[in-house]
Amino acid sequence: MNAPFRFFTTTVREVRRLSPGFTRVTLTGPDLHRCADNGYDQRVKVILPLPGGGFTINQTPSWYADWRALDPAQRNVIRTYTLRSVRPSAAEVDIDFAVHGDTGPASAWALSACAGDELLLLAPNADFDGDPGGVEFRLPAPRTPILLAGDETAVPAIASILERLPPSSIGEAFLEVPSADDALRLDAPAGFTVTWLPRPSSFVDAVVAAALRLLPHATPDTVEPDDDEPLWEVPSAAATAPVYAWIAGESSVVRDLRRRLVGEVGLPKSAVAFMGYWRQGLAEN
């Protein structure tokens, strides 16, 4: 049986600076026509070349264990991103990088990337007959209000979700970004309000206020604090949700939102996808 995810050897076709905080990298490769276009917030693994070039990743089912066993100096840096666009007929994909100088390896790579540079991608396999995973957004029943919120690391996923929603969808989206210049043009259903919040912002309060507008009458629940692990809790379905919320970004902010949306607003836990994309002070690997 074909694996749900597979490795794709790619090269950079184009680099486009979307704003001070976002850079779009278009990748091409001989097999990218077999990259599945699952839409919404489809996650992929981006494997950066070693500082001197090249990849030590063993492209087999045991790749992760083999990678962990390597000397850290010989490990390719791996980061998780969203597939922003997939064009199988052109064998191309777009990945939008939130860039913040050379303080992180992925940001530094994206800012210096040029046409022809190599990148290894672990992405969903179009030949896999089933759900490959890596998509956390669940489309609720028609006319169910949708609440989307995230920081700059979640902007590509929110943008992709908005573009894929049915035209009749209603709701609000909140995107916290480094500066006003990072407010990108997004396609969203007519019934959606998209709010950009440049820092410093009242991001959490704004999201809570929106939830109260969308769900004015509910019974708050108790959420026990858990400060030891990054937060990642996703409902399996959202068909009966009174409001469906998708929240992603820095773990402590997501955790705070979880407590307030469930414990203060009264959103059912089963109606909210909370994802800690990153944790302040910690690298992904």
C-alpha positions in Angstrom: 0.0 0.0 0.0 1.2 3.5 -0.8 2.3 5.5 2.3 0.1 8.5 3.3 3.1 10.8 3.1 6.1 10.7 0.9 9.3 12.6 0.3 9.6 15.0 -2.6 12.9 16.3 -3.9 12.3 19.9 -4.9 14.1 23.1 -6.0 13.1 26.7 -5.6 11.4 28.1 -8.7 10.5 31.5 -7.4 10.8 33.6 -4.2 8.3 36.4 -3.6 8.3 38.8 -0.6 4.6 39.2 0.3 5.3 41.7 3.1 8.0 42.5 5.7 6.9 39.4 7.7 6.0 36.9 4.9 7.9 35.3 2.1 6.3 32.9 -0.5 8.6 30.2 -1.9 7.4 28.3 -5.0 8.9 24.8 -5.3 9.0 22.5 -8.2 10.1 18.9 -8.6 9.9 15.9 -10.9 7.3 14.2 -8.7 5.3 17.1 -7.3 2.4 16.3 -9.6 1.8 13.4 -7.1 1.5 15.8 -4.1 -2.1 15.6 -2.9 -4.1 18.8 -2.7 -6.1 18.3 0.4 -6.6 22.0 1.1 -7.5 23.7 4.4 -4.6 23.6 6.9 -2.7 20.7 5.4 0.6 20.3 7.3 3.9 19.2 5.7 7.5 18.8 6.8 10.1 21.1 5.3 13.6 19.6 5.5 16.3 22.2 5.1 19.7 21.5 3.6 22.7 21.2 5.9 24.8 24.5 6.1 27.2 23.1 3.6 24.4 21.7 1.4 22.9 18.2 1.1 20.5 15.9 3.0 21.2 13.1 5.4 17.6 12.1 5.7 17.0 8.4 5.1 13.9 8.4 2.9 12.4 5.2 4.3 9.6 4.4 6.7 12.1 4.6 9.6 13.3 8.0 8.6 12.4 9.8 11.8 14.1 7.2 14.1 17.1 7.3 11.9 17.2 11.1 11.9 17.0 11.1 15.7 19.9 8.7 15.9 22.2 11.0 13.9 24.8 13.3 15.4 22.9 16.6 15.9 25.5 18.3 13.7 24.5 16.0 10.9 20.8 16.4 11.2 18.9 18.4 8.6 16.7 20.9 10.3 13.0 20.0 10.1 10.1 22.4 10.4 6.3 22.1 10.0 4.5 24.4 7.5 1.2 24.6 5.7 0.8 23.8 2.0 -0.4 27.2 0.8 -1.1 26.2 -2.8 -0.8 23.0 -4.8 -0.7 23.0 -8.6 -0.3 19.3 -9.7 -0.5 20.1 -13.4 2.5 22.4 -13.1 4.3 20.2 -10.5 4.5 23.2 -8.1 3.6 24.0 -4.5 3.7 27.3 -2.6 4.8 27.6 1.0 4.5 30.9 2.9 7.2 31.5 5.5 6.7 33.8 8.4 10.1 35.5 8.4 11.8 37.2 11.3 15.4 37.7 10.2 18.1 35.1 10.7 17.0 34.2 14.3 15.6 30.9 13.1 16.9 28.4 10.5 13.7 28.3 8.4 13.4 32.1 8.4 17.0 32.5 7.5 16.7 30.0 4.7 13.6 31.6 3.2 15.2 35.1 3.3 18.2 33.9 1.4 16.5 31.3 -0.9 17.2 31.7 -4.7 15.9 29.9 -7.7 17.6 26.5 -8.0 18.1 26.0 -4.2 17.2 22.5 -3.0 14.6 21.6 -0.4 13.2 18.3 0.7 9.5 18.0 1.4 7.5 15.4 3.3 4.0 15.9 2.0 0.7 13.9 1.4 0.9 11.3 -1.3 -1.8 11.6 -4.0 -1.4 7.8 -4.6 -2.6 7.0 -1.1 -6.1 5.7 -1.0 -7.4 7.2 2.3 -7.1 10.1 4.7 -3.3 10.9 5.0 -3.8 13.1 8.0 -2.3 16.5 8.7 -5.6 18.4 8.2 -7.1 19.6 11.4 -9.9 21.9 10.2 -13.3 20.3 10.1 -16.0 21.9 8.0 -19.1 22.4 10.2 -22.7 22.2 9.1 -23.9 24.9 6.7 -24.5 28.3 8.3 -22.6 27.3 11.5 -20.6 30.4 12.5 -16.8 29.8 12.2 -14.2 31.5 14.3 -10.6 31.4 13.1 -7.7 33.0 15.0 -3.9 32.8 15.0 -0.6 34.6 14.9 1.7 34.9 11.9 2.6 31.3 12.0 -1.1 30.4 11.4 -1.7 33.0 8.7 -1.0 30.6 5.8 -3.3 28.0 7.3 -6.1 30.5 7.9 -5.7 32.0 4.5 -6.0 28.5 2.9 -9.0 27.7 5.0 -10.8 30.9 4.1 -10.2 30.2 0.4 -11.6 26.7 0.6 -14.8 27.6 2.6 -18.2 27.3 0.8 -19.4 30.8 -0.3 -22.2 30.6 2.1 -19.9 30.3 5.2 -20.2 32.9 7.9 -17.9 33.9 10.7 -14.9 35.9 11.8 -11.1 35.6 11.4 -8.4 37.3 13.6 -4.8 37.4 12.5 -2.1 38.8 14.8 0.9 39.9 12.9 4.2 41.9 13.6 3.1 45.1 11.7 0.3 46.7 9.8 2.3 46.1 6.6 1.8 42.4 7.1 -2.0 42.6 6.4 -2.3 40.5 3.3 -5.1 40.4 0.7 -7.1 37.3 1.4 -10.1 35.7 -0.3 -12.9 35.0 2.1 -16.6 34.3 1.8 -18.8 37.4 1.8 -20.2 36.5 5.2 -16.8 36.5 6.8 -15.2 39.4 8.7 -11.3 39.3 8.6 -9.5 41.4 11.2 -5.7 42.0 11.2 -4.2 42.9 14.5 -0.7 44.4 14.3 1.3 44.1 17.5 0.9 45.3 20.1 -2.6 44.1 20.0 -5.5 42.9 22.1 -5.6 39.6 20.2 -7.0 37.4 23.0 -9.6 39.9 24.1 -10.7 40.4 20.5 -11.2 36.7 19.9 -13.1 36.3 23.1 -15.4 39.2 22.2 -16.1 37.7 18.8 -17.0 34.4 20.4 -19.4 36.2 22.7 -21.0 37.8 19.6 -21.3 34.4 17.9 -22.5 32.5 20.9 -24.2 34.9 23.3 -25.9 32.2 25.4 -23.9 29.3 26.7 -22.9 27.5 29.9 -19.2 28.1 30.8 -17.2 24.9 31.6 -14.1 24.4 33.7 -10.7 23.9 32.0 -7.8 22.7 34.1 -4.5 24.3 33.5 -1.7 22.3 31.8 1.5 24.3 31.5 3.8 21.4 30.9 3.0 20.4 27.3 2.3 22.3 24.0 -1.5 22.3 23.4 -2.9 20.3 20.6 -6.5 19.2 20.9 -8.7 18.7 17.8 -12.3 17.5 17.7 -12.9 14.6 15.3 -16.0 16.3 13.8 -17.8 19.6 14.0 -21.2 18.7 12.4 -23.3 19.6 15.5 -21.2 22.5 16.9 -23.1 25.8 17.6 -19.9 27.6 16.7 -16.8 26.0 15.3 -13.5 27.6 16.4 -10.0 26.9 15.0 -7.3 28.5 17.1 -3.5 28.2 16.4 -0.3 29.9 17.3 2.1 30.2 20.3 1.2 27.6 22.9 0.7 29.8 25.9 -1.6 32.2 24.0 -3.6 29.2 22.6 -3.8 27.8 26.1 -5.1 31.2 27.4 -7.7 31.3 24.7 -8.8 27.8 25.4 -9.4 28.6 29.0 -11.4 31.8 28.2 -13.4 30.4 25.3 -14.5 27.3 27.2 -14.5 28.6 30.7 -15.7 32.2 30.1 -17.7 32.2 26.9 -19.0 28.7 27.2 -17.9 27.2 23.9 -18.1 23.4 24.0 -14.7 21.7 24.1 -15.9 19.5 21.3 -16.4 22.5 19.0 -12.9 24.0 19.2 -9.7 23.0 17.6 -6.7 24.4 19.6 -3.2 24.0 18.2 0.0 25.1 19.8 2.1 25.6 16.6 5.1 26.7 18.6 6.3 27.4 22.1 8.2 30.5 23.1 11.9 29.8 23.7 11.8 26.3 22.2 12.8 25.0 18.8 10.6 22.4 17.0 13.4 19.8 17.1 
